[in-house]
Amino acid sequence: ARTGVVPADRAIGLPQQVRSGVYRVRMRGMAADKLAPHFAQTPWQRVRADGDAVDLAVQAFPADRIPTEPFPVRGARNGELPHPAALRRYLQDSPTLGLGDPALRDAAKRATRDATTAMGAVRAIHGWVYRELDKDAQAMGFASAPDTLAQGHGDCTEHAVLAAALLRAVGLPSRAVVGLAYQPSPNAALPGTFVFHMWNEVYLRQGED
């Protein structure tokens, strides 16, 4: 775990198509009740300490079943915040996001100019970031969104931070999250590994529910 690589005990066939599963995690020298709080408890990831291990019950939701809203977001053009108060922290600026950067705000508008739903805007920004940034596993470490936009390359951390900034710039509450992603072995019959990864979570509905 110190190296960011966790070996799996079996191969997972076609991991991109897995919609649910239970993953059992153990860490040498750490009791399960101490390890469990390091994993996020969310509607799509249930965490339970069980004996000497932590069980992670993970559920993926198909994108076409997720409720979405019209885009542009109501109020996003004049600075109003139509989202519940608990979500407004995910629209706020930070030195890492740099939402006041003119080039970043222009990029957000260009990336989403054809989007008509919140999900469409998410897909547009995801695709734009993927196309615009060169993939660099030895990137800057943890660059700000404006720096990444200007330099045009990065690893998963730069991709996720830039995407979070672009999403917030168009009024979609978002955050970058870290975790482990399964990487298959070159030999499909052998177990792969879980490696450090960063991605985004986005809130797609307005209102108080």
SULBELUR-V347337 format. One line per field, one symbol per residue. ss: DSSP state (h for helix, s for strand, l for the rest). phi: phi as a letter, one per 40 degrees, with the letter a starting at -180 (. if undefined). psi: psi as a letter, one per 40 degrees, with the letter a starting at -180 (. if undefined). A space follows every 10 residues. Layout:
ss: ???
phi: ???
psi: ???
This chain:
ss: llllssslll llllhhhlls ssssslslls lhhhhhhhll lsllssssss llsssssssl llhhhlllls llllllllll llslhhhhhh hlllllllll lhhhhhhhhh hlllllshhh hhhhhhhhhh hhlsslllll llllhhhhhh hlsslhhhhh hhhhhhhhhl lllsssssss ssslllllll llssssssss ssllllsll
phi: .ccgbbccca cbcfdcccba abbbbbbdgb cccccdccbc cbcbabbacb gcbbcbcbbc bddcbccbbc bccdgccbgc bccddccccc bccadccfcc cdcccccccc cbcbcbbccc cccccdcccc cccccbcbcc gacccccccc cgaiccccdc cccccccccb gbdaacbbab bcbccdcdcb ccbbbdabab bbcbbbgcc
psi: ddeehhiiei ihhgdeehei ihhhhihheh idedddeehh hidehhhhhh beihhhhhhh hhdeehiiii iihheddeei geiiddedde eiiidddfee hddddddddd dedeheiddd dddddddddd ddhihgefae cgiidddddd dfiiaddddd ddddddddde ehhiihiiah ihhiidhdei iaihihihai hhheiiae.
